[in-house]
Amino acid sequence: MSTAAHNATGAERLRANDPEHEAPVGGGLRKVGGVAGWVDDRTGAAKGVGYLMKKVFPDHWSFMLGEVAMYSMIICLITGAFLTFWFVPSAGQVVYDGSYLPLKGVTMSEAYRSTLDISFDIRGGLIIRQIHHWAALLFIVAINVHMMRVFFTGAFRKPRELNWVLGAQLSMLALVEGFAGYSLPDDLLSGTGLRAAEGFMRSVPVVGSYLSYFVFNGPFPGESIIPRLYAVHVLLLPAILVGLFTAHIVLVAVQKHTQYPGPGRTNDNVVGFPVMPVYAAKAGGFFFIVFGVVALMSALVTINPIWAYGPYDPSPVTAGSQPDWYMGFADGALRLLPGFLEFTAFGFTFSFNVMIGAILLIPIMYGLITLYPFLEEWVTGDKREHHLLDRPRNNPTRTGIGMAGIAAYCVLMFAAGNDIMAIKLHLSINDITMMLRLLFFVAPPVVFWVTKRICLSLQRRDRDLVLHGRETGRIVRTAEGRFYEQHEPLDPYTRWHLVQHEQHRPLELESGVDENGVAAPNARSQRLRARLSRFYFNDRVEPVTPAELEAAHHDGHHVEAIEHQEPGGAPLVEVGSAPAGENPDATEQRPGH
């Protein structure tokens, strides 16, 4: 080797540990940094922004359901702002002279005429109307499916009870916002819906007529309801929805995100991807996917063709008029309630056959949904924080209750079409109504029992799988001449999902009296709590303990061993690393642990 080459190699060896100098920051970035520093000096925003940028989100498809709800609400706000430029919220009568020839010369309200103008005379107006309507429906679907995911996985438990309450109110207000929105065009269908709403208000005992007069500012229909609905739909409810959604997101950021159980995931950390740059890129792309799918649906599938209905007129209303699907359960309850619930007493007519389904059902239903986390916490006596989600099968009673509620909802939805079913199937509408009334009381307990049995069976299957492994189909003969099927042991990652949960036991009922034999003041509530606890946890399948697993493998048919054992017989496997596909460095520790 030449002397020059030797010297060069020696020089490189000497510089091997020298620190690398970063390239100087460009002028543009320096200016951006200067502006950011100027803003931070006056607002102190850098700390909060840095916290949000480093926040870790778990990577699971079901968490996207909440994002779909958020994105569809944003789409509604954007398209709604576009529509407000041309919509005229007035019931004043005018003669139509626009592009839609079948209605030319027809007298109609300014609200209906402006909606026709948006549809036929404003460039892009019809597609924006369609996007607005489809996004509103998607928002209601997504928020309800998201709530189902939260319910069945137990994500509502401490410290997230308040977030569950906010979500329930968001879902209820979304129904009201949707009703106000499709009532604005003043077409035949929306006018019929408003006429039905006015009848619902009158069903309130004693004050019903005063309530109707106050809302409509006089006898129905009047000229005030459309401007009032416009203010509610465009200003009041969107402000409340955005405020509740913002509070919901802030609580998620403060309380950390829930995550599904798995190796490396505990109640003290969050394993996933940070907001910047991974999750921000994913969320941005997913927003445009949602927007694109909604736009595609709007371009290909017509919804709410108000020009086909014509302006509102009470005379041509048909029995086939029905609200948007999300109000179907209330319409179904209205059809199932028996007529004898209307009676006269003390000089007043009480129309409970209307009021229960049309006025009371929604607040009662959402009230029960709102209170459920507190009921379960009281029954279980569990005051701990929960950041790991449940598998629905591991809490069979909660899963059964949820499915029973869905069954009742489905019965009411079917009841909303009892007249259509009677016509198309050539059946008696009275028979269909009686059958649906019976199903409303029979279906929920049957669905609850079947769901609970299925969950318990799945737990037993998981237990058997942990103890004996997977069946391989290979038959082995021992030296003594015995035959058995060889099982393949589970790997630690798979086994973790099947044994990591804890199983609650029913609370034991205390005597209820003190040392002097005096009954405790809360003895009755404690007896109720004990009965509910037995209802929840009397039927259960205990997860496999390390001792049981070792005993099952002691005969030599299985080669796997217990890796770790926790005191008290709790199941435990190796949890030293994050599952494949997740960044082990993106693990966020929870404060206070």
Secondary structure as UniProt FT lines:
FT   HELIX           3..14
FT   TURN            15..17
FT   HELIX           27..43
FT   HELIX           45..54
FT   STRAND          56..57
FT   HELIX           61..63
FT   HELIX           64..84
FT   TURN            85..86
FT   STRAND          93..95
FT   HELIX           101..103
FT   TURN            104..105
FT   STRAND          107..109
FT   HELIX           110..120
FT   TURN            123..124
FT   HELIX           125..153
FT   TURN            154..156
FT   TURN            158..159
FT   HELIX           161..183
FT   TURN            184..185
FT   HELIX           188..202
FT   TURN            205..207
FT   HELIX           208..216
FT   HELIX           225..231
FT   HELIX           232..236
FT   HELIX           237..255
FT   TURN            263..264
FT   TURN            267..268
FT   STRAND          269..271
FT   STRAND          273..274
FT   HELIX           275..279
FT   HELIX           280..300
FT   HELIX           306..309
FT   TURN            315..316
FT   TURN            319..320
FT   HELIX           325..327
FT   HELIX           328..336
FT   HELIX           339..341
FT   STRAND          342..345
FT   TURN            346..347
FT   STRAND          348..351
FT   HELIX           352..355
FT   HELIX           356..360
FT   HELIX           361..380
FT   HELIX           392..394
FT   HELIX           396..415
FT   TURN            416..417
FT   HELIX           418..425
FT   HELIX           429..468
FT   STRAND          470..477
FT   TURN            479..480
FT   STRAND          483..488
FT   HELIX           492..499
FT   TURN            515..516
FT   TURN            521..522
FT   HELIX           523..537
FT   HELIX           546..552
FT   TURN            553..555
FT   TURN            567..568
FT   TURN            580..581
FT   TURN            584..585
FT   STRAND          587..589
FT   TURN            591..592
//
